[in-house]
Amino acid sequence: MTEKTDLTLRINGRDHSIRVEPRKTLVDAIREDCGLTGTHIGCEHGVCGACTVIVGHEAVRSCLMFAVQARGKPIRTVEGLAQGNTLHPLQRAFMTHHGLQCGFCTPGFLMLAANVLEKNPDIGDEELLDVLSSNLCRCTGYQNIIKAVRAAQEEMKPKVAAAE
Amino acid sequence: MSGRPGLLRLGPNCEKACDEKADGEEGTHLRLLPVAAVPYTRGCLCIRTAMKPPAFQYHDPKTLTEAVSLLGTLDNAKLLAGGQSLMPMLNMRFVLPDHVIDLNRVEGMSGIKEAGGTLEIGAMTRQRDLEFSDLVKAKCPLLHQAIMHIGHRQTRNRGTIGGSLCHLDPAAELVLVAMAHDATVVVVGPNGTREIAFADFPAGYLTPAIELNEIVTAIRIPLWPAGHKAAFIEFARRHGDFAIVSAAALLQIDGGKIARASLTIGGVAVAPVRAAEVENAITGQAPSTALFAKVCESCRSFEAMADIHASAEYRQHLAAVLSRRALEKAAGLADNAPWNRAH
């Protein structure tokens, strides 16, 4: 046990002041100390992608980063996708296209896809497949996830253009 | 990415009593390598059932001088770069440092620049920045090709070139590129800066030839002339996995003849090996599939390691096949080859 550190994590626009050991991974801090359990922990060694969140402007695996390293950086988790009662286009597309069954991998896929589509709205099929291949899903066989992300890509395009 | 458990060696219990008794369980202790042979992990190496990092003191230097000084004074300290190899090793408790020195807030350790025919890349440059660098794409096509094989988008967002080189996984893409290009590693310690030729950089499995108090700050890649050809090929079970065997070819072709060649094979031995015999045999020759098929057979004689992923014989077979394919691809002879389809 080492001394705990005070730090503030800014998650989905809200500050969370927490006190954690430096060895605490970002995903554990998000779930246990900030109470945001939407981000899931799978393999804890950077293989499954379930814990993907957006730190700064990049999708990262939050099991491969310490909470202290995220100090001062905006963090986005799956809880920040919906606007009030309106689901994010990706969330709706995952429902429409049956992109989930048990839902364990879904937060990771959603944050990865959100980051990729925001940065690269015109991403091609091949690159999209390459990007999505980083996360594991044991239920869907992936095809419906790919369909959902492609469908959301269409819906997200005008929004991205309007925001510019 | 993970600690390649297939290469772990079983041994007696670690000498250092783990300070993590709070878990209330006896973990399985495995010895990886003699501790002295693994300078960067000084102390004990053991794997436990817990999937959480061990306790350590965290240090967050802002300057390189501060980082060097911390590394020189703290006992059993480990440098944290992008963390995409170290974090899994910590989570699985393959590594138990007393101190972690985080380099992520150190100023001036990242950046890509070209000077005098050399590409200089700061050690903390993210793999993602290399992936999207126009300079890298234009001047160092081998590096550009190799980057796309490293892990996944999320890991390239954090992973650094310096971290990958120091972790020195036998199958790591950046290690292969550094060897293929005869790169130089720039290291800073309490006594100043020194450069290490990449051929001398690997001291053993996962072990770079740097002192305990030294930090890799940059890598210098001598560029090949404009118009040179490059090809990077790897064989992995799934995309994004560590390669079982990989090959990198650089060719300079003048007037239909190979004027200069570099062929490097990764994943076969503890560090990538240059196929000097092949390089010599093809220099001065006109590139052809027949020539490459003939000379690459010599790659079957490389001493190869065996693990749970592949036998030594299979690695030797892959070394010959992938060498030939890398040369064919670099020479533009593989455009219609069935193994060269876009995927």
Boltz contact constraints between the chains, C-beta under 6 A:
constraints:
  - contact:
      token1: [A, 1]
      token2: [B, 55]
      max_distance: 6.0
  - contact:
      token1: [A, 2]
      token2: [B, 55]
      max_distance: 6.0
  - contact:
      token1: [A, 2]
      token2: [B, 57]
      max_distance: 6.0
  - contact:
      token1: [A, 22]
      token2: [B, 58]
      max_distance: 6.0
  - contact:
      token1: [A, 23]
      token2: [B, 53]
      max_distance: 6.0
  - contact:
      token1: [A, 23]
      token2: [B, 55]
      max_distance: 6.0
  - contact:
      token1: [A, 23]
      token2: [B, 56]
      max_distance: 6.0
  - contact:
      token1: [A, 44]
      token2: [B, 51]
      max_distance: 6.0
  - contact:
      token1: [A, 44]
      token2: [B, 91]
      max_distance: 6.0
  - contact:
      token1: [A, 45]
      token2: [B, 2]
      max_distance: 6.0
  - contact:
      token1: [A, 45]
      token2: [B, 88]
      max_distance: 6.0
  - contact:
      token1: [A, 45]
      token2: [B, 91]
      max_distance: 6.0
  - contact:
      token1: [A, 46]
      token2: [B, 1]
      max_distance: 6.0
  - contact:
      token1: [A, 46]
      token2: [B, 88]
      max_distance: 6.0
  - contact:
      token1: [A, 52]
      token2: [B, 154]
      max_distance: 6.0
  - contact:
      token1: [A, 58]
      token2: [B, 157]
      max_distance: 6.0
  - contact:
      token1: [A, 59]
      token2: [B, 154]
      max_distance: 6.0
  - contact:
      token1: [A, 60]
      token2: [B, 154]
      max_distance: 6.0
  - contact:
      token1: [A, 60]
      token2: [B, 157]
      max_distance: 6.0
  - contact:
      token1: [A, 60]
      token2: [B, 158]
      max_distance: 6.0
  - contact:
      token1: [A, 61]
      token2: [B, 154]
      max_distance: 6.0
  - contact:
      token1: [A, 64]
      token2: [B, 83]
      max_distance: 6.0
  - contact:
      token1: [A, 64]
      token2: [B, 84]
      max_distance: 6.0
  - contact:
      token1: [A, 64]
      token2: [B, 87]
      max_distance: 6.0
  - contact:
      token1: [A, 68]
      token2: [B, 58]
      max_distance: 6.0
  - contact:
      token1: [A, 131]
      token2: [B, 153]
      max_distance: 6.0
  - contact:
      token1: [A, 133]
      token2: [B, 239]
      max_distance: 6.0
  - contact:
      token1: [A, 134]
      token2: [B, 152]
      max_distance: 6.0
  - contact:
      token1: [A, 134]
      token2: [B, 153]
      max_distance: 6.0
  - contact:
      token1: [A, 134]
      token2: [B, 154]
      max_distance: 6.0
